[in-house]
């Protein structure tokens, strides 16, 4: 854990987040600046700035969670597809220096955008609850 890392502070529950899934190795929570409804971040609980700085086991745990969670998110928000995203380093757009994968649900007929939106905390919590009900 890094005391200065935003995501480590979410793992330790120092900072609130709309958590939708947790197991021994990973935590998944909704992005506060989502590009689509249900935009979820999956992180390892152990701090690593980027994927190759962590362990192979940690990388596999992240993808196991993505594999489990993605179809549940799609059902919860009525989407039929999703984008996965991972930015490695600031030059690639990584804003929080803790390994994370974005699950970005997509609905037919909606334009695919990577622009952040700004839903209310209540809206984020409502989506999180719909996802948790699918688990």
C-alpha positions, 0 to 999 in steps of 0.5 A: 500500500502507498499512503499517497495513492488514491486507489490504495486509500480506496482499498483501505477504505480511507476514501469512499467509492462505489464498490461493486466487487471485491475478492482477496486480490482485487477491488472493482468500483465505479469511475467517478468520471465515467465515459459510459454508464457502468464504467468500472475500474478493476484494481489489484489490492497490492500497489503497483504503478503499472501492470509490469511493475506488479506480479503475474499473479496480480495481472491474472487476478485483475483479468479474472475479475474482469472476466467475472464482472464484465457480463454482470455489468452489461446486464445491469446497465442494459449494454451489449458490448464493452471496451477494456482500457488500460493506460500505462504511464502518464504519457499514455493517459494514466491519471492514477499511478496504480494499475487499473483496467477500465470496463466501459459498457457500450449500448447499441445506438449510442455514440462511442465516446471516451469523454468523461461525464459527471454524474451525481454521487446518487446516480453513481451509487444507483448504478453500483447497486444495480451491478451488485444485484447481478452478482 
